[in-house]
Amino acid sequence: MMKELLKLLKREIFALETAAESLNYSYKKCLKTGIKKKYTPAELEHFEAFTSRFARVSDILIQKIFRLIDKIELEDEGTVRDRINRAEKKGLIQNAENFAEMRILRNDISHEYQSENLKAIYKKTLEFTAILVMTISKVKEYCKKFN
């Protein structure tokens, strides 16, 4: 069982790295565009891809990687909030509150259709991406102990 969990963790880390590359690409484009009153159709498309990629990376990290680390370390599953709090205690993330907000942002990305609310989502996504990317490095370093 443990061997299978470790194999799965390795695959999920690879998926995380691949998704993070796409996120970084979109992040650079959208960072250059910045927050504006009005976007061109191409800029809206870039932000749509960016926010979708952010949601995917945060899901892989919180829902898959953190959950697998907990299973490998024989932690009780609990809620998403429990998982985030344990990640903070393990030093995987600096601030659990940021990741709780990222989880809310991820849900907002998936369910927001009002154009006036999209700018707030774009702004928060730009702000949280650097934290998310930095966390990926920490998680990869932490997981080396399982090899």
Contact map, one row per residue, 1 for C-alpha under 8 A:
111110000000000000000000000000000000000000000000000000000000000000000000000000000000000000000000000000000000000000000000000000000000000000000000000
111111000000000000000000000000000000000000000000000000000000000000000001000000000000000000000000000000000000000000000000000000000000000000000000000
111111100000000000000000000000000000000000000000000000000000000000000000000000000000000000000000000000000000000000000000000000000000000000000000000
111111110000000000000000000000000000000000000000000000000000000000000000000000000000000000000000000000000000000000000000000000000000000000000000000
111111111000000000000000000000000000000000000000000000000000000000010011000000000000000000000000000000000000000000000000000000000000000000000000000
011111111100000000000000000000000000000000000000000000000000000000000001000000000000000000000000000000000000000000000000000000000000000000000000010
001111111110000000000000000000000000000000000000000000000000000000000000000000000000000000000000000000000000000000000000000000000000000000000000000
000111111111000000000000000000000000000000000000000000000000000000000000000000000000000000000000000000000000000000000000000000000000000000000000000
000011111111100000000000000000000000000000000000000000000000000010011000000000000000000000000000000000000000000000000000000000000000000000000000000
000001111111110000000000000000000000000000000000000000000000000000000000000000000000000000000000000000000000000000000000000000000000000000000000000
000000111111111000000000000000000000000000000000000000000000000000000000000000000000000000000000000000000000000000000000000000000000000000000000000
000000011111111100000000000000000000000000000000000000000001000110000000000000000000000000000000000000000000000000000000000000000000000000000000000
000000001111111110000000000000000000000000000000000000000000000010000000000000000000000000000000000000000000000000000000000000000000000000010000000
000000000111111111000000000000000000000000000000000000000000000000000000000000000000000000000000000000000000000000000000000000000000000000000000000
000000000011111111100000000000000000000000000000000000000001000000000000000000000000000000000000000000000000000000000000000000000000000000000000000
000000000001111111110000000000000000000000000000000000001001100000000000000000000000000000000000000000000000000000000000000000000000000100000000000
000000000000111111111000000000000000000000000000000000000000000000000000000000000000000000000000000000000000000000000000000000000000000100000000000
000000000000011111111100000000000000000000000000000000000000000000000000000000000000000000000000000000000000000000000000000000000000000000000000000
000000000000001111111110000000000000000000000000000010011000000000000000000000000000000000000000000000000000000000000000000000000000000000000000000
000000000000000111111111000000000000000000000000000010001000000000000000000000000000000000000000000000000000000000000000000000000000100000000000000
000000000000000011111111100000000000000000000000000000000000000000000000000000000000000000000000000000000000000000000000000000000000000000000000000
000000000000000001111111110000000000000000000000000010000000000000000000000000000000000000000000000000000000000000000000000000000000000000000000000
000000000000000000111111111000000000000000000000010011001000000000000000000000000000000000000000000000000000000000000000000000000000000000000000000
000000000000000000011111111100000000000000000000000000000000000000000000000000000000000000000000000000000000000000000000000000000000000000000000000
000000000000000000001111111110000000000000000000000000000000000000000000000000000000000000000000000000000000000000000000000000000000000000000000000
000000000000000000000111111111000000000000000110110000000000000000000000000000000000000000000000000000000000000000000000000000000000000000000000000
000000000000000000000011111111100000000000000000010000000000000000000000000000000000000000000000000000000000000000000000000001001000000000000000000
000000000000000000000001111111110000000000000000000000000000000000000000000000000000000000000000000000000000000000000000000000000000000000000000000
000000000000000000000000111111111000000000000100000000000000000000000000000000000000000000000000000000000000000000000000000000000000000000000000000
000000000000000000000000011111111100000000100110010000000000000000000000000000000000000000000000000000000000000000000000000001000000000000000000000
000000000000000000000000001111111100000000000000000000000000000000000000000000000000000000000000000000000000000000000000000001000000000000000000000
000000000000000000000000000111111100000000000000000000000000000000000000000000000000000000000000000000000000000000000000000000000000000000000000000
000000000000000000000000000011111111000000100000000000000000000000000000000000000000000000000000000000000000000000000000000000000000000000000000000
000000000000000000000000000001111111000000000000000000000000000000000000000000000000000000000000000000000000000000000000000000000000000000000000000
000000000000000000000000000000001111100000000000000000000000000000000000000000000000000000000000000000000000000000000010011000000000000000000000000
000000000000000000000000000000001111111000000000000000000000000000000000000000000000000000000000000000000000000000000010000000000000000000000000000
000000000000000000000000000000000011111000000000000000000000000000000000000000000000000000000000000000000000000000000000000000000000000000000000000
000000000000000000000000000000000001111100000000000000000000000000000000000000000000000000000000000000000000000000000000000000000000000000000000000
000000000000000000000000000000000001111111110000000000000000000000000000000000000000000000000000000000000000000000000000000000000000000000000000000
000000000000000000000000000000000000011111110000000000000000000000000000000000000000000000000000000000000000000000000000000000000000000000000000000
000000000000000000000000000000000000001111111000000000000000000000000000000000000000000000000000000000000000000000000000000000000000000000000000000
000000000000000000000000000000000000001111111100000000000000000000000000000000000000000000000000000000000000000000000000000000000000000000000000000
000000000000000000000000000001001000001111111110000000000000000000000000000000000000000000000000000000000000000000000000000000000000000000000000000
000000000000000000000000000000000000001111111111000000000000000000000000000000000000000000000000000000000000000000000000000000000000000000000000000
000000000000000000000000000000000000000011111111100000000000000000000000000000000000000000000000000000000000000000000000000000000000000000000000000
000000000000000000000000010011000000000001111111110000000000000000000000000000000000000000000000000000000000000000000000000000000000000000000000000
000000000000000000000000010001000000000000111111111000000000000000000000000000000000000000000000000000000000000000000000010000000000000000000000000
000000000000000000000000000000000000000000011111111100000000000000000000000000000000000000000000000000000000000000000000000000000000000000000000000
000000000000000000000000010000000000000000001111111110000000000000000000000000000000000000000000000000000000000000000000000000000000000000000000000
000000000000000000000010011001000000000000000111111111000000000000000000000000000000000000000000000000000000000000000000000000000000000000000000000
000000000000000000000000000000000000000000000011111111100000000000000000000000000000000000000000000000000000100000000000010010000000000000000000000
000000000000000000000000000000000000000000000001111111110000000000000000000000000000000000000000000000000000110000000000000000000000000000000000000
000000000000000000110110000000000000000000000000111111111000000000000000000000000000000000000000000000000000000000000000000000000000000000000000000
000000000000000000000010000000000000000000000000011111111100000000000000000000000000000000000000000000000100000000000000000010001000000000000000000
000000000000000000000000000000000000000000000000001111111110000000000000000000000000000000000000000000000100100000000000000000000000000000000000000
000000000000000000100000000000000000000000000000000111111111000000000000000000000000000000000000000000000000000000000000000000000000000000000000000
000000000000000100110010000000000000000000000000000011111111100000000000000000000000000000000000000000000000000000000000000000000000000000000000000
000000000000000000000000000000000000000000000000000001111111111000000000000000000000000000000000000001100100000000000000000000000001000000000000000
000000000000000000000000000000000000000000000000000000111111111100000000000000000000000000000000000000000000000000000000000000000000000000000000000
000000000001001100000000000000000000000000000000000000011111111110000000000000000000000000000000000000000000000000000000000000000000000000000000000
000000000000000100000000000000000000000000000000000000001111111111000000000000000000000000000000000000000000000000000000000000000000000100000000000
000000000000000000000000000000000000000000000000000000000111111111100000000000010011000000000000000000000000000000000000000000000000000000000000000
000000000000000000000000000000000000000000000000000000000111111111100000000000010000000000000000000000000000000000000000000000000000000000000000000
000000000001000000000000000000000000000000000000000000000011111111110000000000000000000000000000000000000000000000000000000000000000000000000000000
000000001001100000000000000000000000000000000000000000000001111111111000000000000000000000000000000000000000000000000000000000000000000000000000000
000000000000000000000000000000000000000000000000000000000000111111111100000000000011001000000000000000000000000000000000000000000000000000000000000
000000000000000000000000000000000000000000000000000000000000011111111110000010000010000000000000000000000000000000000000000000000000000000000000000
000010001000000000000000000000000000000000000000000000000000000111111111000000000000000000000000000000000000000000000000000000000000000000000000000
000000001000000000000000000000000000000000000000000000000000000011111111100000000000000000000000000000000000000000000000000000000000000000000010000
000000000000000000000000000000000000000000000000000000000000000001111111111110000010000000000000000000000000000000000000000000000000000000000000000
000010000000000000000000000000000000000000000000000000000000000000111111111110000000000000000000000000000000000000000000000000000000000000000000000
010011000000000000000000000000000000000000000000000000000000000000011111111000000000000000000000000000000000000000000000000000000000000000000000000
000000000000000000000000000000000000000000000000000000000000000000001111111000000000000000000000000000000000000000000000000000000000000000000000000
000000000000000000000000000000000000000000000000000000000000000000000111111100000000000000000000000000000000000000000000000000000000000000000000000
000000000000000000000000000000000000000000000000000000000000000000000111111110000000000000000000000000000000000000000000000000000000000000000000000
000000000000000000000000000000000000000000000000000000000000000000000110011111000000000000000000000000000000000000000000000000000000000000000000000
000000000000000000000000000000000000000000000000000000000000000000100110001111100110000000000000000000000000000000000000000000000000000000000000000
000000000000000000000000000000000000000000000000000000000000000000000000000111111110000000000000000000000000000000000000000000000000000000000000000
000000000000000000000000000000000000000000000000000000000000000000000000000011111110000000000000000000000000000000000000000000000000000000000000000
000000000000000000000000000000000000000000000000000000000000011000000000000001111111000000000000000000000000000000000000000000000000000000000000000
000000000000000000000000000000000000000000000000000000000000000000000000000001111111100000000000000100000000000000000000000000000000000000000000000
000000000000000000000000000000000000000000000000000000000000000000000000000011111111110000000000000000000000000000000000000000000000000000000000000
000000000000000000000000000000000000000000000000000000000000010001100100000011111111111000000000000000000000000000000000000000000000000000000000000
000000000000000000000000000000000000000000000000000000000000010001000000000000011111111100000001001100000000000000000000000000000000000000000000000
000000000000000000000000000000000000000000000000000000000000000000000000000000001111111110000001000000000000000000000000000000000000000000000000000
000000000000000000000000000000000000000000000000000000000000000000000000000000000111111111000000000000000000000000000000000000000000000000000000000
000000000000000000000000000000000000000000000000000000000000000001000000000000000011111111111001000000000000000000000000000000000000000000000000000
000000000000000000000000000000000000000000000000000000000000000000000000000000000001111111111111000000000000000000000000000000000000000000000000000
000000000000000000000000000000000000000000000000000000000000000000000000000000000000111111110000000000000000000000000000000000000000000000000000000
000000000000000000000000000000000000000000000000000000000000000000000000000000000000011111111000000000000000000000000000000000000000000000000000000
000000000000000000000000000000000000000000000000000000000000000000000000000000000000001111111100000000000000000000000000000000000000000000000000000
000000000000000000000000000000000000000000000000000000000000000000000000000000000000001111111100000000000000000000000000000000000000001001100100000
000000000000000000000000000000000000000000000000000000000000000000000000000000000000001101111111000000000000000000000000000000000000001001000000000
000000000000000000000000000000000000000000000000000000000000000000000000000000000000000100111111000000000000000000000000000000000000000000000000000
000000000000000000000000000000000000000000000000000000000000000000000000000000000000000100001111111000000000000000000000000000000000000000000000000
000000000000000000000000000000000000000000000000000000000000000000000000000000000001101100001111111100000000000000000000000000000000000000000000000
000000000000000000000000000000000000000000000000000000000000000000000000000000000000000000000011111110000000000000000000000000000000000000000000000
000000000000000000000000000000000000000000000000000000000000000000000000000000000000000000000011111111000000000000000000000000010000000000000000000
000000000000000000000000000000000000000000000000000000000000000000000000000000000001000000000011111111100000000000000000000000000000000000000000000
000000000000000000000000000000000000000000000000000000000000000000000000000000001001000000000001111111110000000000000000000000000000000000000000000
000000000000000000000000000000000000000000000000000000000000000000000000000000000000000000000000111111111000000000000000000000000000000000000000000
000000000000000000000000000000000000000000000000000000000100000000000000000000000000000000000000011111111100000000000000000000010000000000000000000
000000000000000000000000000000000000000000000000000000000100000000000000000000000000000000000000001111111110000000000000000000000000000000000000000
000000000000000000000000000000000000000000000000000000000000000000000000000000000000000000000000000111111111000000000000000000000000000000000000000
000000000000000000000000000000000000000000000000000000000000000000000000000000000000000000000000000011111111100000000000100110000000000000000000000
000000000000000000000000000000000000000000000000000001100100000000000000000000000000000000000000000001111111110000000000000000000000000000000000000
000000000000000000000000000000000000000000000000000000000000000000000000000000000000000000000000000000111111111000000000000000000000000000000000000
000000000000000000000000000000000000000000000000000000000000000000000000000000000000000000000000000000011111111100000000100000000000000000000000000
000000000000000000000000000000000000000000000000001100100000000000000000000000000000000000000000000000001111111100000000100000000000000000000000000
000000000000000000000000000000000000000000000000000100000000000000000000000000000000000000000000000000000111111100000000000000000000000000000000000
000000000000000000000000000000000000000000000000000000000000000000000000000000000000000000000000000000000011111110000000000000000000000000000000000
000000000000000000000000000000000000000000000000000000000000000000000000000000000000000000000000000000000001111111001100000000000000000000000000000
000000000000000000000000000000000000000000000000000000000000000000000000000000000000000000000000000000000000001111101100000000000000000000000000000
000000000000000000000000000000000000000000000000000000000000000000000000000000000000000000000000000000000000000111111100000000000000000000000000000
000000000000000000000000000000000000000000000000000000000000000000000000000000000000000000000000000000000000000011111110000000000000000000000000000
000000000000000000000000000000000000000000000000000000000000000000000000000000000000000000000000000000000000000001111111000000000000000000000000000
000000000000000000000000000000000000000000000000000000000000000000000000000000000000000000000000000000000000000111111111100000000000000000000000000
000000000000000000000000000000000000000000000000000000000000000000000000000000000000000000000000000000000000000111111111110000000000000000000000000
000000000000000000000000000000000011000000000000000000000000000000000000000000000000000000000000000000000000000000111111111000000000000000000000000
000000000000000000000000000000000000000000000000000000000000000000000000000000000000000000000000000000000000000000011111111100000000000000000000000
000000000000000000000000000000000000000000000000000000000000000000000000000000000000000000000000000000001001100000001111111110000000000000000000000
000000000000000000000000000000000010000000000010001000000000000000000000000000000000000000000000000000000000000000000111111111000000000000000000000
000000000000000000000000000000000010000000000000000000000000000000000000000000000000000000000000000000000000000000000011111111100000000000000000000
000000000000000000000000000000000000000000000000000000000000000000000000000000000000000000000000000000001000000000000001111111110000000000000000000
000000000000000000000000000000000000000000000000001001000000000000000000000000000000000000000000000000001000000000000000111111111000000000000000000
000000000000000000000000001001100000000000000000000000000000000000000000000000000000000000000000000000000000000000000000011111111100000000000000000
000000000000000000000000000000000000000000000000000000000000000000000000000000000000000000000000000000000000000000000000001111111110000000000000000
000000000000000000000000000000000000000000000000000000000000000000000000000000000000000000000000010001000000000000000000000111111111000000000000000
000000000000000000000000001000000000000000000000000001000000000000000000000000000000000000000000000000000000000000000000000011111111100000000000000
000000000000000000000000000000000000000000000000000000000000000000000000000000000000000000000000000000000000000000000000000001111111110000000000000
000000000000000000000000000000000000000000000000000000000000000000000000000000000000000000000000000000000000000000000000000000111111111000000000000
000000000000000000000000000000000000000000000000000000000100000000000000000000000000000000000000000000000000000000000000000000011111111100000000000
000000000000000000010000000000000000000000000000000000000000000000000000000000000000000000000000000000000000000000000000000000001111111110000000000
000000000000000000000000000000000000000000000000000000000000000000000000000000000000000000000000000000000000000000000000000000000111111111000000000
000000000000000000000000000000000000000000000000000000000000000000000000000000000000000000011000000000000000000000000000000000000011111111100000000
000000000000000110000000000000000000000000000000000000000000100000000000000000000000000000000000000000000000000000000000000000000001111111110000000
000000000000000000000000000000000000000000000000000000000000000000000000000000000000000000000000000000000000000000000000000000000000111111111000000
000000000000000000000000000000000000000000000000000000000000000000000000000000000000000000011000000000000000000000000000000000000000011111111100000
000000000000000000000000000000000000000000000000000000000000000000000000000000000000000000010000000000000000000000000000000000000000001111111110000
000000000000100000000000000000000000000000000000000000000000000000000000000000000000000000000000000000000000000000000000000000000000000111111111000
000000000000000000000000000000000000000000000000000000000000000000000000000000000000000000000000000000000000000000000000000000000000000011111111100
000000000000000000000000000000000000000000000000000000000000000000000000000000000000000000010000000000000000000000000000000000000000000001111111100
000000000000000000000000000000000000000000000000000000000000000000001000000000000000000000000000000000000000000000000000000000000000000000111111111
000000000000000000000000000000000000000000000000000000000000000000000000000000000000000000000000000000000000000000000000000000000000000000011111111
000000000000000000000000000000000000000000000000000000000000000000000000000000000000000000000000000000000000000000000000000000000000000000001111111
000001000000000000000000000000000000000000000000000000000000000000000000000000000000000000000000000000000000000000000000000000000000000000000011111
000000000000000000000000000000000000000000000000000000000000000000000000000000000000000000000000000000000000000000000000000000000000000000000011111
